[in-house]
Structure formats: structure tokens, C-alpha cells
């Protein structure tokens, strides 16, 4: 398993949340209700709910009053049980290079421990955000009270004056060299970009990178940027940040990326982040900034 959930894992968690919210009323949930409330495809929902039944986390009843119901209170079911019902055993796997086995084993242990100490009841308790509890894509852009926000910052120097860097940032040309195959050429402010910590492609993810309008600040310029993972992404955080360039006394400039991300899986994500994933996130931001600098310097040289 890598830093994403498969569609099956994503759907089984959403389905379990739906059953958890119905548990206090002693009502069963029908397939169509799970599909409508949680965005699980109607044709896929029966298979997903069957996963929960096979894992002895839920029971099914046929007939007019039938449906699905949790076997135990949601406070007695862990996220690890739910995810493994859909994903299978969460472990290191055979595709991790030997050079990453130790760190990946450590990350996996932290992940399993956090999921095993977070209950379905905790995740299902936020009635106002049914999908955001499991999918960062659905998170709101605003900072919500009580949410776990992690601040990241990285900066680097360029031997290029700030006004030249600002010119190329504002033009959007720097984004073209970062874009992955499949990006829409007609959308200059939104591109598909592969991001991750350095050369470790196995830890990277394709994100939709969105860039706001440039804004002049003091002796420089700044852009609001954000990225959100494409496809199943429950363990890949969304980033909201500002990319800023300012003039240095030596005639060069400093490019800084400063922003926040919300660890996935709420309290479980915060625990994992404190131990392992924060380092990966910082490395990802630093690697992204290096690529932006390389693009800007290439544009400045060729202009």
C-alpha cells in the first residue's frame, strides 16, 4: 500500500461511516441510501457492503425492512478494521525498494497504530462534513476551528532579480515545464503536476495544481497556489500556499513557498503526521520549489 487508498478502500470507509451514523437509530441502511449519501457508485455499493459483512463488521437483512447495519457500536470498530475489510492487510508490500524498506516499515507501523487507535465513531461524528472526513479533495479551503493544520515553509535564492522572476511567474510560463501529460493546454492556471519527496517516485502523486492571480507586494510579487491529488487520495494531503518572490540586497532574489496542509483521516492523520508524514510533506514542498526555481532560471536565461 502506498500513500493513497484504492477506490475500494475509499468506498468501504465511506460506507462504514454511513452505517455508523445510522447505528444510534437502530435502523438499517439500504444500498441506495449508502450510494446517495456517501457518493459510492450504485453498482459498486453491494460489493463494498459485502466486504463489511465478510469482515464481520456488519450484518445484512433481506426483505422490505432489510438493509445493512453495523455488528458493533462504531466506537468499538477501528479504522484499521474497516480499511482492511476493503484493502486487505495494510503492510509494506513487495514493490518497495530495499533502500526504502526501513523507513517504509516505520511509516507502515505508525499508520497501523494510528488507524488501530482511531474509531469509526470518531470519524463518523462530524455530521457536517460526511466526505471530508475521509477524502482531502472534499475539504473546504477555509481554516476550520479545531482542525489539524500543519504549516510548511521553504525558501531558496536565485541569481536573478526579483522583477525578472516576477515577470515569468505572472506569465505562467514556469508552470508549463512542470506539467504532466494530460494537462489541459487551454487552462494556463491549472495543470496536472507530479509532486513528491525528491526522486522517490513511489512516494509521489499526480495533483491538480491551481494558480491564482499575481499580486504585487512591497518589492516583489506573490501567487496563491493549491494542489489536490487526482484519483483516490485519502492519505495525500491538500496544500494551500503562497509562492512569493522578493528582491535581495545582492541583486538576486528569494523565492519562498509558505502554506498549510490538513493531515488526512482527521485525528489519525494528525498522529501519523507527527511521526512520519510531516517529513515527507516538507521534502515534497522543497522538491517542488526546486523545480519551480529551475523553470524560472531557464526562462530568465533564454529571455
Secondary structure in CASP SS format (residue, H / E / C, confidence):
PFRMAT SS
TARGET T0000
AUTHOR 0000-0000-0000
METHOD secondary structure of the structure
MODEL  1
X C 1.00
X C 1.00
X C 1.00
X C 1.00
X C 1.00
X C 1.00
X H 1.00
X H 1.00
X H 1.00
X H 1.00
X H 1.00
X H 1.00
X H 1.00
X H 1.00
X H 1.00
X H 1.00
X H 1.00
X H 1.00
X H 1.00
X H 1.00
X H 1.00
X H 1.00
X H 1.00
X C 1.00
X C 1.00
X C 1.00
X C 1.00
X C 1.00
X E 1.00
X C 1.00
X H 1.00
X H 1.00
X H 1.00
X H 1.00
X H 1.00
X H 1.00
X H 1.00
X H 1.00
X C 1.00
X C 1.00
X C 1.00
X H 1.00
X H 1.00
X H 1.00
X H 1.00
X H 1.00
X H 1.00
X H 1.00
X H 1.00
X H 1.00
X H 1.00
X H 1.00
X H 1.00
X H 1.00
X C 1.00
X C 1.00
X C 1.00
X E 1.00
X E 1.00
X E 1.00
X E 1.00
X C 1.00
X C 1.00
X C 1.00
X C 1.00
X C 1.00
X E 1.00
X E 1.00
X E 1.00
X E 1.00
X C 1.00
X C 1.00
X C 1.00
X H 1.00
X H 1.00
X H 1.00
X C 1.00
X E 1.00
X H 1.00
X H 1.00
X H 1.00
X H 1.00
X H 1.00
X H 1.00
X H 1.00
X H 1.00
X H 1.00
X C 1.00
X C 1.00
X C 1.00
X C 1.00
X C 1.00
X C 1.00
X C 1.00
X C 1.00
X C 1.00
X C 1.00
X H 1.00
X H 1.00
X H 1.00
X H 1.00
X H 1.00
X H 1.00
X H 1.00
X H 1.00
X H 1.00
X H 1.00
X H 1.00
X H 1.00
X H 1.00
X H 1.00
X H 1.00
X H 1.00
X H 1.00
X H 1.00
X H 1.00
X C 1.00
X C 1.00
X E 1.00
X H 1.00
X H 1.00
X H 1.00
X H 1.00
X H 1.00
X C 1.00
X C 1.00
X C 1.00
X C 1.00
X C 1.00
X C 1.00
X C 1.00
X C 1.00
X C 1.00
X C 1.00
X C 1.00
X H 1.00
X H 1.00
X H 1.00
X C 1.00
X C 1.00
X C 1.00
X C 1.00
X C 1.00
X C 1.00
X C 1.00
X C 1.00
X C 1.00
X C 1.00
X E 1.00
X E 1.00
X E 1.00
X E 1.00
X E 1.00
X E 1.00
X E 1.00
X E 1.00
X E 1.00
X E 1.00
X C 1.00
X C 1.00
X C 1.00
X H 1.00
X H 1.00
X H 1.00
X H 1.00
X H 1.00
X H 1.00
X H 1.00
X H 1.00
X H 1.00
X H 1.00
X C 1.00
X H 1.00
X H 1.00
X H 1.00
X H 1.00
X C 1.00
X C 1.00
X E 1.00
X C 1.00
X C 1.00
X C 1.00
X C 1.00
X C 1.00
X C 1.00
X C 1.00
X C 1.00
X C 1.00
X C 1.00
X E 1.00
X E 1.00
X E 1.00
X E 1.00
X E 1.00
X E 1.00
X C 1.00
X C 1.00
X C 1.00
X C 1.00
X C 1.00
X H 1.00
X H 1.00
X H 1.00
X C 1.00
X E 1.00
X E 1.00
X E 1.00
X E 1.00
X E 1.00
X E 1.00
X E 1.00
X C 1.00
X C 1.00
X C 1.00
X E 1.00
X E 1.00
X E 1.00
X C 1.00
X C 1.00
X E 1.00
X E 1.00
X E 1.00
X E 1.00
X E 1.00
X E 1.00
X E 1.00
X E 1.00
X E 1.00
X E 1.00
X C 1.00
X C 1.00
X C 1.00
X C 1.00
X C 1.00
X C 1.00
X C 1.00
X C 1.00
X C 1.00
X E 1.00
X E 1.00
X E 1.00
X E 1.00
X E 1.00
X E 1.00
X E 1.00
X E 1.00
X E 1.00
X C 1.00
X C 1.00
X C 1.00
X C 1.00
X C 1.00
X E 1.00
X E 1.00
X E 1.00
X E 1.00
X E 1.00
X E 1.00
X E 1.00
X E 1.00
X E 1.00
X E 1.00
X C 1.00
X C 1.00
X C 1.00
X H 1.00
X H 1.00
X H 1.00
X H 1.00
X H 1.00
X H 1.00
X H 1.00
X H 1.00
X H 1.00
X H 1.00
X H 1.00
X H 1.00
X H 1.00
X H 1.00
X H 1.00
X H 1.00
X H 1.00
X H 1.00
X H 1.00
X H 1.00
X H 1.00
X H 1.00
X H 1.00
X H 1.00
X H 1.00
X H 1.00
X H 1.00
X H 1.00
X H 1.00
X H 1.00
X H 1.00
X H 1.00
X H 1.00
X H 1.00
X H 1.00
X H 1.00
X H 1.00
X C 1.00
END
